């Protein structure tokens, strides 16, 4: 089975100049854990909940944070730690400040097994799908691959 058969074509993207607050908002509203960062129609990075949580972990090393950003922020607030200023400061950072700049990708004609191999080897949860002209045409996630394998 090919990537183009299981990828999501409706890719939610973000600009590197947008704020981390906007990135968090987009992820939460769309119930996704990462966004493809696009500038001048080119993929320049990926920003994920993990990238955002890294800054919280560095600011609050004593806390054990969940891999789910919403639960982690709730946990921080519930624990009574005075972090309002830190959250505001972090929220003002730009996507380009926290995004992963090294982007691994697949092409629509690659197999889903090749996509799974790249995800496993590079420890990523999603891959942009880029056509021969360099245009972003989709995204494939671990979940997409698992769903496809279950259907076979």
N, C-alpha and C positions, 0 to 999 in steps of 0.2 A: 504494500500500500504506500502511496506517495504522500508527501507532506501536503501538497495542494488539495488532497482529498479530505484532510481532517483539520487543516488550519482554520483559524478564525480570520475572516477577511475584514471585519470591523475592528481595526486596531485603534486603541485609545492611546494617543501620543501627548507629549508635552514638550515645550521649548526649554532649552537649557537656561534661559533667562527668567523663567517663571520661578515663583517662590516654592519652598518646600511645603508651605501651608497649602498651596494650590495642588501640589502633587499628592499630599495626604488626602485632600478633599476629593480629588479625582479617583484615587484608589478606593476610598470608602464608598463614594456614590456609585461606583461601578462594580463593587465587590470583587476587586482584583488586588493582587499583591505586588504588581509592578507595572511600570509604564516604559514605553520606548521613547527615547529622547531624540527629537528630530529638529534639524536646523537646515534651512534652505533645501528641504525635501530629501535630506540625507540623514541616515541614522548615525548619531554621534555618541550614543550612550544608552544605558538602561538605568532606571532608578527603581529600587524595590523597597519594600517595607524593611528588609534587612539593612539596607544602606542607611535608612533613617534611624533605625534602632541602634546602629553602631554609635551614633553620636550621643544617644541617651545613655548607652552603656558606658561611654567614656566619661560622661558628666556625673553619672550615678553608679559607680562600679559596685556598690554594696547591694544593689537591687538585682534580683533575678527577673529578667524581662521575658515575656512571651514572644513567640515568633509572630504573633498577631499584634499589629501596632495598636489597634483599638483597645484590646485587652491590656496591653502594656501601659498605655496612657491612663486608662481607668485605674489600674493597679497603683501607678505613681500618685495619682490624685487621692485615691482612697487611703493610701498609706500615710497621708498627712504631711508629706514632704512639701516644703515651700518651693515649688518649681515653676510658678507662673512666669516669672521673668525669663527663666531658661527656655521654656516652651516658646515664648514670644520671640526670643533671640534666635532659636533654632528655626522657627517658622519663617523668619525673614531671610534665612540663607537661600541662595539660589540653587536650583536643581543641579547646575553645573558644578557646584561646590561638593556635592555628595554622590553624584552619579558614578556608576562604573563606566569608565571610558573604553575599556577593552570589550568590544562587542563580538560575540560569537553568533553566527547566523547560519541558516540553511537556505537552499533554493527550493522553489516549488516542486521541482522534479526529483529531489532527493527522497529516499525512502524514510519512512517513520523510524525504522531501525537505526538509520544513520543519525537522525535527529536525537533519538534516545541515547545513542552512544556519545554524542557530543555533550548532551546534558549531563550525563553521568560523569564523563571524564572531566568536564569543566565545572561541575557542581553548580549548574544553573537550573532554574525551574521553567524558563521560557526562552524561546529563540525567535528573533525576528525572521521573517521570510522575505528574502530580497531577490528580485528577478535579475535577469542578465544585464539590464540597464542600470542596476543599483537602486531601483525604486522599491520602497517598502510595500509589499502586497499582502502581508498577513503576519500572523503570529501563531506559533505552535507551543503548547504547554505540555507538561508531563501528564496533566489530566486529559488533554486531547488524545495523547498517544494511548493512555490506558483505556479510554473509552473505545478507541478504534480496535485495540487488541481484544477487548471483551466481545465486541460485535462479530469478530471473525470466527 
